[in-house]
Amino acid sequence: MEHVQVLIAGGGIAGLSAAIWCQRLGLSCLLVEKSDRLGGQLHQIHNEIWDFPPRIYPRGASLLEELCQHPAIQKLNVRLREELLAIDRDAHIVTTSRTAYRVDYLLIATGVTPNEIPALNGCKRVLPPAFSTTAEAASVAGLELAVIGGGDRALESAVNLTTHARHVYLLIRSNQLRGRSDWLRKIAALPNLSVLWETEVKGYQHTGERLLLKLASRRPENPTELFVDWILPRIGVHGNCAGLDGLPTFGEGYLKTDEFQRADDSWIYGSGDATNGAEYASLSLAVGQAMKAVKHMSMQCRSANRF
Ligand SMILES: Cc1cc2nc3c(=O)[nH]c(=O)nc-3n(C[C@H](O)[C@H](O)[C@H](O)COP(=O)(O)OP(=O)(O)OC[C@H]3O[C@@H](n4cnc5c(N)ncnc54)[C@H](O)[C@@H]3O)c2cc1C
């Protein structure tokens, strides 16, 4: 069985930053990434990134391009299309979709996955989670769309889409916004955006190129059926918890860690969105946490070697 000093699961910014720190602190590492490319959510950022100092990046792909030029990433031992599946906490063995490793330290940096709406299972008119309402908005020009969700991302998406779409319906399950209240002012000023409060999708029917949504609402004035061309669910995310069986979690599948980014075992660490919950998801935090986790591993290593 292959022995790995630090196994990093997840090739987003959290995992890549951890790899840089491994090299900096003299630890050898292997990174396994479930998909066929590095970068994670960086591929989905089509907005300007101005809160990751000191540079302003036009989009996530530009940041990733620069990150991949880093000498530590160029040299990094990466295995793509390999997924963390299970952890044997007593034996220090990590099982992936390809093999099993004997591991000194594991860093879980597996990020998040968008939530899905079970009532839309099998629906062919659902835009993918990575759909950009800025870069790709022109592709829905002249069409009618339903955006589902009441958080900042749903509201921002609905507002962005009004630039090209004929009409946007924003379906919100509750009677209040989860997102910032100043969105209400913006929404009110848009003639091609309607909010359907306290409304949920219960089913759908394909009718040619269009979709008939079946709705349920506590408000009698709201429609029970709605024709649209596309649906864009924006109902939040959950932590990617493959392999987390028996490890402490909170909220929707997020790994709970201590002040050194450790889960409850001394050899399992977490960083990035997988440990932060949606409220604190950010590039800066993911990078900082990676440093702390790897620094702590290196200190543990040094003190173990002293005896
Ligand atoms: C549209 C959008 C705009 C954003 N804008 C900003 C912004 O302006 N500023 C900012 O600070 N933040 C922004 N963010 C948030 C930021 O992108 C994230 O906080 C950050 O990218 C999280 O990095 P991560 O490495 O923790 O997770 P991710 O980027 O999600 O990476 C996790 C990786 O792990 C892989 N993986 C999952 N499960 C497994 C498994 N079992 N085994 C192996 N690999 C696995 C995934 O395929 C993925 O590549 C934005 C996010 C989005 C979606």
The ligand as a MOL file (V3000), in Angstrom:
LIG
                    3D

  0  0  0     0  0            999 V3000
M  V30 BEGIN CTAB
M  V30 COUNTS 53 58 0 0 0
M  V30 BEGIN ATOM
M  V30 1 C -20.1100 32.3130 -8.4140 0
M  V30 2 C -19.1620 32.4080 -7.2510 0
M  V30 3 C -18.5480 33.6160 -6.9880 0
M  V30 4 C -17.6580 33.7230 -5.9090 0
M  V30 5 N -17.0320 34.9260 -5.7000 0
M  V30 6 C -16.1300 35.0210 -4.6900 0
M  V30 7 C -15.4030 36.2350 -4.4850 0
M  V30 8 O -15.5590 37.2130 -5.2370 0
M  V30 9 N -14.5390 36.2920 -3.4260 0
M  V30 10 C -14.3320 35.2270 -2.5860 0
M  V30 11 O -13.5260 35.3410 -1.6580 0
M  V30 12 N -14.9890 34.0540 -2.7690 0
M  V30 13 C -15.8820 33.9230 -3.7930 0
M  V30 14 N -16.5450 32.7440 -3.9790 0
M  V30 15 C -16.3070 31.6370 -3.0160 0
M  V30 16 C -14.9980 30.9090 -3.3290 0
M  V30 17 O -14.9830 30.5290 -4.6850 0
M  V30 18 C -14.8830 29.6810 -2.4300 0
M  V30 19 O -14.9260 30.0840 -1.0720 0
M  V30 20 C -13.5650 28.9320 -2.6770 0
M  V30 21 O -13.3260 28.7200 -4.0440 0
M  V30 22 C -13.6070 27.5890 -1.9370 0
M  V30 23 O -12.4790 26.8450 -2.2440 0
M  V30 24 P -12.3330 25.3340 -1.7070 0
M  V30 25 O -11.0300 24.8480 -2.2040 0
M  V30 26 O -12.6190 25.2670 -0.2530 0
M  V30 27 O -13.5320 24.5170 -2.3930 0
M  V30 28 P -13.8530 24.2160 -3.9240 0
M  V30 29 O -13.4080 25.2990 -4.8110 0
M  V30 30 O -15.2870 23.8020 -3.9290 0
M  V30 31 O -12.9240 22.9500 -4.2600 0
M  V30 32 C -13.1820 21.6730 -3.7560 0
M  V30 33 C -12.6150 20.6470 -4.7220 0
M  V30 34 O -12.7480 19.3480 -4.1310 0
M  V30 35 C -13.1910 18.4310 -5.1200 0
M  V30 36 N -13.8760 17.3220 -4.4210 0
M  V30 37 C -15.1410 17.2740 -3.9280 0
M  V30 38 N -15.3700 16.1000 -3.3120 0
M  V30 39 C -14.2110 15.3870 -3.4190 0
M  V30 40 C -13.8210 14.0950 -2.9660 0
M  V30 41 N -14.6430 13.3140 -2.2630 0
M  V30 42 N -12.5550 13.6740 -3.2550 0
M  V30 43 C -11.6910 14.4690 -3.9570 0
M  V30 44 N -12.0200 15.7000 -4.4140 0
M  V30 45 C -13.2590 16.1700 -4.1230 0
M  V30 46 C -14.1070 19.2500 -6.0060 0
M  V30 47 O -14.2390 18.6450 -7.2880 0
M  V30 48 C -13.3580 20.5880 -6.0520 0
M  V30 49 O -12.4260 20.6500 -7.1080 0
M  V30 50 C -17.4220 32.5950 -5.0600 0
M  V30 51 C -18.0450 31.3750 -5.3310 0
M  V30 52 C -18.9050 31.2740 -6.4260 0
M  V30 53 C -19.5550 29.9350 -6.7220 0
M  V30 END ATOM
M  V30 BEGIN BOND
M  V30 1 1 1 2
M  V30 2 1 2 3
M  V30 3 2 2 52
M  V30 4 2 3 4
M  V30 5 1 4 5
M  V30 6 1 4 50
M  V30 7 2 5 6
M  V30 8 1 6 7
M  V30 9 1 6 13
M  V30 10 2 7 8
M  V30 11 1 7 9
M  V30 12 1 9 10
M  V30 13 2 10 11
M  V30 14 1 10 12
M  V30 15 2 12 13
M  V30 16 1 13 14
M  V30 17 1 14 15
M  V30 18 1 14 50
M  V30 19 1 15 16
M  V30 20 1 16 17
M  V30 21 1 16 18
M  V30 22 1 18 19
M  V30 23 1 18 20
M  V30 24 1 20 21
M  V30 25 1 20 22
M  V30 26 1 22 23
M  V30 27 1 23 24
M  V30 28 2 24 25
M  V30 29 1 24 26
M  V30 30 1 24 27
M  V30 31 1 27 28
M  V30 32 2 28 29
M  V30 33 1 28 30
M  V30 34 1 28 31
M  V30 35 1 31 32
M  V30 36 1 32 33
M  V30 37 1 33 34
M  V30 38 1 33 48
M  V30 39 1 34 35
M  V30 40 1 35 36
M  V30 41 1 35 46
M  V30 42 1 36 37
M  V30 43 1 36 45
M  V30 44 2 37 38
M  V30 45 1 38 39
M  V30 46 1 39 40
M  V30 47 2 39 45
M  V30 48 1 40 41
M  V30 49 2 40 42
M  V30 50 1 42 43
M  V30 51 2 43 44
M  V30 52 1 44 45
M  V30 53 1 46 47
M  V30 54 1 46 48
M  V30 55 1 48 49
M  V30 56 2 50 51
M  V30 57 1 51 52
M  V30 58 1 52 53
M  V30 END BOND
M  V30 END CTAB
M  END
